[in-house]
């Protein structure tokens, strides 16, 4: 991981931070002082900003690119706990709890971040309590998201969980295009499966089915929501609940062993 990107000036960093909701209303001189206390770092895709278990000596403020926060279970399998885009802080809980990072932050695209030492950030928050309140809101929203995902894995069918993941990603990280709403963060199908707590095969089958129905367009680590309202309806179990059978590659009346409505084979649960 490299520090201080060539050509990035203090003025450019100041403009970037000033545009983030987190720092709305903060005097530019205060932001300039914060920049002086921090270190700009860039991280190639696939590399880590920090690793699970590392000492949490500061917070990373993402300036550019996208990051996934992953935790490793006892079997060594990685689970995506969170995704983040520009303007979002990483490592907050560990720094305030004075504990090691509980997860690793891996760049899924070339990323750039401003690392802020914990002591410097705490002093800044004491001088600007409005920013501290916004950070508390960020933490509360992440906790709520974690609880919501746990509940969804317990009670919702897999196609509803996947639809909800896509709708949330489009809401947070979506970009309007001629085709529809493109999820700006590059995510693999495996990463989507981890986000909604299911198998890669199930996610691939559902996405292919939705592409045939015209709801999404798939590319390499790219998803465009062409019919976002249809996905919202599925996520919230409104009508229509799923693509018409004629658009799923089946003929009406054909007998199949796959229960498409649940996204699983009979007798198998996700």
Secondary structure, 3 states (H helix, E strand, C coil): CEECCCCCCHHHHHHHHHCCHHHCCCCHHHHHHHHHHEEEEEECCCCEEECCCCCCCEEEEEEECCEEEEEECCCCCEEEEEEECCCCEECHHHHHHCCCCCCEEEECCCEEEEEEEHHHHHHHHHHCHHHHHHHHHHHHHHHHHHHHHHHHHHHCCHHHHHHHHHHHHHHHHEEECCCCEEECCCCCHHHHHHHHCCCHHHHHHHHHHHHHCCCEEEECCEEEECCHHHHHHHHCCCCCCCCCHHHCCCCCCCCCCEECCCCEECCCCC
